[in-house]
Amino acid sequence: VQLQASGGGLVQAGGSLRLSCVASGRTFSSYTIGWFRQAPGKEREFVSAIASSGRGTYSADFVKGRFTISRDNAKNTVYLQMNSMKPEDTAVYYCAADLSGGTPRTGASYDYWGQGTQVTVSS
């Protein structure tokens, strides 16, 4: 499985970005896809995840009401719509695929990771 994250960039506080994660594999709909982020000097943290076939979504408390995760299985793509962004959202964002149905909020559950896309929010 290969994952390609894109859509990052520079945005002002209060603005929006939409990240995309395109995955290879004929059984994409069976993967849980998660987004994680890592800011400079900080540990990687869970952002949001969507279960196979979109049956369930999970989000960190700090993004609830601002970020929305969705998937289009026909396009092998998961989206992370980020609204009302804050400077503390600045980080490299990674998408990852879990093929085994582990705990969505835990990075160790994921089997494959994309290369990351930089998101910078200016104040």
Order of alpha helices (4+ residues) and beta strands (2+ residues): beta-beta-beta-beta-beta-beta-beta-beta-beta-beta-beta
